[in-house]
Amino acid sequence: MNIRGLIPTLIVAATLVAPLRAVEPDKMIPADAEFVWSVRPKQLLDSALLKSQGWDLALKTLLSANETVQEIMDSTGIDPFRDIESLLISSRGQGEKGRFVIVARGKFNPAKISKTIEKQGKENGAPVKKSQEEGVTLWELATPVFPIYAGFIGKEAVIASNVKEDIIECLTGGIRKDPSRELKAALDRMTGREAAWMVGLVTQEAKKEMRGPDGIREFAEKVDSWSATLDMTEAIAVAMNLHAPDGAAANTLRKTIEDRFFPFLKSQSRNRGNEKNEKKLESVFDVVKVETKGPSLSIKAKIDEALIKKLMEN
């Protein structure tokens, strides 16, 4: 066999059978982020399941019927079904102390978007300030809580943040500082191929402020971080993952979910006396799988077209 002709075949085979590996953290994610959410609208909208159910047309109809949404789409020139490749949201803290960065990637018209921003600010009695900072153009929007800054990377990205230093770094090559060890570990669990994913850190501060029954607080104490993924092809595949300090803690989490949480959900359905809804819930539990692997607990479910039809029956 010609070895030169064999090489491309081996490369393709290796790509298909190799385990999915984590992607490098996005340079638009602040180093101290505690929550990150990513979604690829086109990947979801182009899925076979969504189209077979007619949900893509239903969503388009819903948006076109909303005058406010249609006005925003017209004034900014943004078609969410065509122009937005991905949306990335990072945050840390809450309330007035909360900090965030929002990054939309795709194809945009900066002139139309900035004009819309300035018009909205003027109409709301809060004129938008336009300034030059470290070689980039920023639009500053005043809000009752904190100022929000917006900027563009060519026609490929729109960025907004309530932290000037963060948005300037994003607009000039990305966040300089590497993510924290905890955040990096959480992000490493994502492959970059998911249609949507979320990761979050359960900080000590969050655990201290957590309210609710003792069981909830004890449960949270065993979780360091969590993640969730969504994929949609011919079926909907969802997964919720809890990451504990060690395998023993992960097994304790699994036992709590199987012995207390799931029975509680089932009892709530029975208490309402609706036999049909109870059967629907049972059909969902039939496709749920709970697994532990090392310090991680996964709750997975795959919902196909047949199950969706059953759940939507009156």
Secondary structure by P-SEA (a helix, b strand, c coil): cccccaaaaaaaaaaaacccccccccccccccccbbbbbbaaaaaacaaaaaaaaaaaaaaaaaacaaaaaaaaaacccccccccbbbbbbccccccccbbbbbbccccaaaaaaaaaaaaaaacbbbbbbbcccbbbbbbbcccbbbbbbbcccccccccccaaaaaaaacccccccccaaaaaaaaacccccccbbbbbbcaaaaaaccccaaaaaaaaacccbbbbbbbccbbbbbbbbbcccaaaaaaaaaaaaccaaaaaaaaaaaaccaaaaaaaaaaaaabbbbbcccbbbbbbbbcaaaaaaaacc
